[in-house]
Structures are given as structure tokens and as C-alpha cells.
Amino acid sequence: MEYSGNEEQGQDYLFKIVLIGDSAVGKSNLLARFARNQFFPNSKSTIGVEFQTKTMDIDGKEVKAQIWDTAGQERFKAVTSAYYRGAVGALLVYDVSRHQTFDSVGRWLQELHMHSDMNVVTILVGNKTDLKDAREVSTAEGKTLAEAQGLFFMETSALDSSNVAAAFQTVVEEIYHAVSRKVFLSQEQQKHEMPSLTNGKTVVLLGDTKDASGGTRGFWCCSS
């Protein structure tokens, strides 16, 4: 994550967010729907590095989310550590119509934690809710797993846009609020310990703060 702060010019934020999960769960279409409001019914596996940048306004600040897609590497279980480097947010996606993609969630979480900060803001996303008759993973199963792992949870449909924007916004807002708390604490510390540096720039990295409180905008989250 990159953060730049300047009190005179305002503050700009750039957050790297990764999309992870088994092949063909709809990661690329979730990104296309969120970033460009597009959907490709016959899309093939992503080839090559792909990311989109979406600018959002949160509390009057310009926040840029740089969202990375796995570039098809997940087909070969070859997602590299470079893909995760610098990520402060993640959408872990499974297909509600294919239970085996849900069974892979634990492996993806292990890989995420292996290659990035343990406190990456993560939301578990059950995609393709439009396939009602083919559903193999219940909403209750998704909630239970999210609660056990301390994740946010939301079900989406890239096809009909259900909850797509809300899923990305949840992650971005949680990162922003965590960073904002650290900026405030850093500024307070500087006032007391380093008054001569209070007019300088502060670089803040997301550390051990992870806010897992939920209950807003209709999404569900763990209670821990």
C-alpha cells in the first residue's frame, strides 16, 4: 500500500487490492463490472498481468483502489509472491454453484497470509448468485466460514451487479479507516515526542490494525 500525506495539499491514498480464488469463479467479471460496468458472458481465463484503478471519495479524500486480477495463474496454482506484495486488501472469491471452489478457500487464505501481511482486510465473496437453481453453497455456509476465519462476507452477482460495488467499497473503506486511525495516532505521537517534525510528510503503512466490525450497508461480518 502506498500512502502519501501532505496537510497543505490534502491527502491522496493508493491501496493495492488483490482478487484471489479458483479459476472461473468470476473474478475478472467482478473487476470489469466494478471498474467499467461491463460483463463478458464468454470471457476466458485472464492472460498476463491485469489491474484496474478506481477512484473513490471517502470522507472527502480521494482514494484510489488499484485492483489486481490473478492473470490466469490460479489455473496452475502458480500465483506468485510478487502478486501479493504490497496488498492491503483482498477479495477471496468462490462460485456458489461449484462447491469445490468453496472448499479451496482455506488454501487461498493460507497463501494470502504466507505472502502478505496477516492483517490484510479480506472479504469472502460468494459470486454468481444469479445461478439460483444451480447453487451448491448456501449463504449460511459462507457466513459460518467467514465467522470462523474473521472475514467480511458478501454474496454477489457480476451478471446482474448485485453487491459488486458494495463488496469493493467495504474493503476500501475498512482500509481507509484503519489508515486514518494510524495517521491520527502518528500525528498525536509526533506532537508529544517530535514537535520539530510535525510539518513534515508522514508515511504510514498498514500494520496490526484490522477492523472486523460489520453491520452496515446490509453486508454481514464476523462478530470477533
N, C-alpha and C positions, 0 to 999 in steps of 0.2 A: 504494500500500500504506500502510496506517496501522499504526503500532506505538506502543503505549503501555507504558511501563515504570515500575514502582514496586516497589522491593525489599521494602517492608513489606506490600504488599497482593498480591504476586505479580505475574505478568506476563500480559497479555492481548494477543493478536495478531489482527489482521484483515487478511486477504490477498484482494485482488481478482484473480480468475482469469477469463479470457475463453475462450469456446468459439468457434472460427472454423473455416471450411471451407465448401465449396459447399452449396447448398440441398439438403435431403432426404438428407443423409448420416447423419442420426440424432442430431444434436447435442441437440435438445430431449429426446429419449428417453433419451440418456445422462444428462442432468441429472435427469430425472424418476426414473430408476432409482436414481441415486446418492442424491439428496436425499430421495425419498419412497418408494422401492422400487415405482415404478409404471412401466407401459409402455402406450403408446397405439398400437395397430397401425394405426389410420386417422388418425393425427394430421396436421394441416395445418401449413403454414408458420406460424411464430410471428409474431404481430402485436403490436406495441407492445413496450416495454422489459420484459424479464423476467429476474429473477435469483432465485436461491435461496441461503440461507445454511445451511451445515452446520458444526456444531461438532465438533471432533476433539480428542482428547487426545494430545499428543506430548511425551514426556519429562516428564510431569506438568504440562504447561502447557496452558491452554485456547486452542486455535487455531480461529478462525472463518474459514472459506473462503466468500467471497461470490462466487458463480459466475454470470457473466453469459452470457446467450444472445443471439445476434445479432439477434433480433426480426424476422427475415424480410428484413432489409435486404440480405443477401447475394444475394438473387434479382436485385437491381438494381445490384449492385456499388456499393452506397452506404453501406457500413459507415463510420460517421463517426469522426473522431479522438477525439471525446468517449467513444466506446465503449471505446477502448483506454486512456484516460487513467487513470493510477494502477495499471494492471495489472502484477503481478509474476509471473504465471503464465499459461500458455496451453495449451489442448488444441487441436491442429490436427487436425481430423477429416476422413477421407475414407472412401468406401464401397468395400470390397474387391470389390464386384460391379459397380462402374462405374469403369472406368479413367480416364475424363475427370476425375473428382473427384480422382484421384491426380495427374493432370497439372497440376492447379491449385495444388498445394502450394507451389510456388515463388513464385507470385503472392501467396499468403496470407502467406508468410514475409516477403516484401518489404514488404507493407502493415503487418504487425506491427512490423517494425523501423523503419518510417517514422514510426509514430505512438506508439511506446513505447520503453522502454529496450532497448538491444540485448541486454541480459543477462536478459531475461525467461526464467524457467525454462519450457521448452517441451517437450511430449511429442507426438510424431506418433502418431496413433491410427487404426488401420485397423479400422473398425467393420463390423458385420453379418457376422461370421464364421459365423453360423448359416446363411448362404446358400452352403453349400459347393458346390453344383452350379453356381452362377452366378458363382463367383469369377473375377475378371479381373486382380486384382493379387495376386501371390504374396507370401508372407511375406518371401522373400529380397529382393524389390524394395523393400519397405518398410524393411527393415533397412539396405539399401545406401544409400537416400536419407537415412535418419536419420543414418547414419555420416558421410555427406558433409556434412550440414548441422550436425552436432554436437548432435543432438537425442536425447532419450529415445525409445523406441519400444515400442508395445504394441498388440496386436490385441484387440478387444473385441466383445461382442455385448450390446446393450442388451436384446434379446429374452430371452436366457437368463441374463443378468447376468454372463457371463464377463469377468473382469478389469476390470469397470467401477469398482468401489471401488478396486482397486489402481492404476488409471490416475490417478484424482484424488488418491489418497493419496501417490503418488510425487511429484507436483508440489508438494503442500502440504508434505511432509516436506523436500524439497530447498530450498524457500523458507525454511522454518523454520531449517534447519541453516545456511544462508547468513547469515540474520539473526543467529542465535545467535553465529556467529563474529565478526560485526561488533560485536555488543554486548560480547563479551569483549574485543576489541581496543580498543573505545572506553573501556571501563572501565579497562583497563590504561594507556591513554594518559592518562586523567584522573588516575590515581594519581600518575603521574610529572610531569605538566605542570600540572594544575589540581586540586590536592588540595582546595581550598575548595569545589569543585562536585561532589564525589563523592556527596553525599547528595541531589542533585537528580535531576530526571527527564531521561532521555536519549531523544531522538527519533532513530531510526535508519531510514534509507532504504536500500533495496537498491541497491547501486552496481555496482561492476565485478566482483563475485564471482559466478561461475557454476560450480557443481559438477556436472560431467557424468560422474561416476563411476557405474557401474551394477553389475549382477551380483547384485542382491538380489531376493528375492521372485519370481524367475522372469521378470522383465522384462529386456529387452535394451537396452543403451545403447552409445553410441559409446565408443571407447577413447581419444579425444583429451582 
